[in-house]
């Protein structure tokens, strides 16, 4: 049986996984972006780097069977199944208090704070915020280089499956954007199922 974690709307959770585990990140109600971070749990702090992943993979997002890499160029996760129409984003930062302040909202929940709260629950303080992988986020660059975020096209139950290539601490947030079409106008939950192959 998979180990299931429900991430309520506009919140985040830390999940420890072991090398070989399969991690399925599910959007039960559809159109909900999930931000994903991965940190190594060994003696040296290393983490999933979207820029290194773009560089090594020579793509905006890994294709099936390709990997997400760390700042040290180590493979951390492999994309083994995409049960969604995509696209997934690796260009945007997490939504943050500063973003919402610019939009005129004060004290709004946000993925950056939810990352740090989830890490704090694991006893980890990080003085910076790595850029996340924005699963199900519909923000592919336009041919002239412009960027905007449109409503996610992920259907209810759309998911992605990753394999852990190392022991990792994952953080997944259910993105908090509710004033822009990013999450279809309504913030909903994300589910994470971790399966350990026999
Ligand atoms: Zn967010």
Boltz pocket constraint, residues with backbone or C-beta under 6 A from the ligand:
constraints:
  - pocket:
      binder: B
      contacts: [[A, 35], [A, 94], [A, 95], [A, 110], [A, 111], [A, 112], [A, 174], [A, 175], [A, 176], [A, 177]]
      max_distance: 6.0
